[in-house]
């Protein structure tokens, strides 16, 4: 079992090519004994974004604060605090902050060994 305030989890810069003003906290992972899923919290500054990328696993997202655009190859979707988002495996995507405040969202993914 783990109980910890999110602010006590180290925040790191998203270092993938194409990311701008995006940071992440790995809140729960296999290192905590979670066998299946990892929970990450992203903070994207105004004008920032995650990389435009894809991978073989899904994203399940809950938007905590702010507003943004989810960019896909052929469409975009506006979202705001309180919205939930599902990104399918192998679907190219990017989260962009289009608001005036930080965009914060939780993102759940399979643990790395589940993604292979």
N, C-alpha and C positions, 0 to 999 in steps of 0.2 A: 504494500500500500504506500502511496505517496500523497502528501498534502504539502503544497508549497505555493507561495504567492508568485504570480507570473513575473513580477518586478525583480524577484531574486534569481531569475534565470538569465544567464548571459545573453545579451543581444549581439548578433554578429551581422556584418554587412553581407548582403547577397552578392557573392563574387562571380556569378555566372556572366559570361559575355552578354551584353545587351541590357543588363539591369542598370537602373538609375535610381539613386536615392531610396533603395529598398533594404530593409533590415529584417532579421528573423530571429525568433526565440524557439528553440526546440523544447517544448513544454513537457512532452511525454514521448518516450521512445523505448526501443528494446533495451537500452541501458537502464531503464527503470523496471525492467521485467515485463513490459507490455509485449505479449507474444505476436500480435497481429498488426497493430496500427501505431502510427506516430501522429502526434498533434503538434502543429507548428502555429506560431502567431507571427504574422507579418505586419510591419509598419512601413507604409510607403508615403514619403513626403509629397506635398503638393507638386505636381508636374513630374513626379517620378513614376516608375513602372518596373514590373518584373520583366525578365527576358521573354521574347516571343519564341516559344519552344514547344516541344511535345515529348512524351515518354509513354511507356507501355502500361502505366497504371492511372487510375482515376484520381481526381481531386474532389473532395467534399468540403465546401467552404461555407462559413457563416460570417457575415459582415457585421463587425462590432461597431465601427465608427466610420464616418465619412461617406464619400460617394466616388464612384468610378465607372470605368468602361471595361468590359471584358471583350477583348478583341479576339476574333477567330479568323480563319483564312478568308471566309466570304461574308462575315457578318459581325456586328458589334451589339453588345447588350449593355444598357445602362443599369447600374445597381446602386443601392444605398444601404445604410445601416438597417439591420433587421432582415435583409434578404439572404436567401440561401442559394448556393450555386453548385451545380454538378458539371464537372468537365470529364468527358469520357476518355478512356485510354486512347493514346495516339492522336488526340485532337489538338491541333496547334492552338496555343492560347497565350494571352498576356493580360495581366491586370494593370490598369492605368489609373492613377489618381487624377481626377479632373476637378476636384474640389479645392477649397481654400484651407482645409485642415488636413491633418494626417488621416490616411486611410488605414484602418486596422481590421484584420480579418484572421479568423482561425481557419486552418487548412489541415484536413486529415488525409493521410495517405497510408498505404501499406508500409510496413517496415521494410528496409532494404532487401532482406533475403526473400520477402514475399513478392518482390517486383521482378525477380529474375525469370 
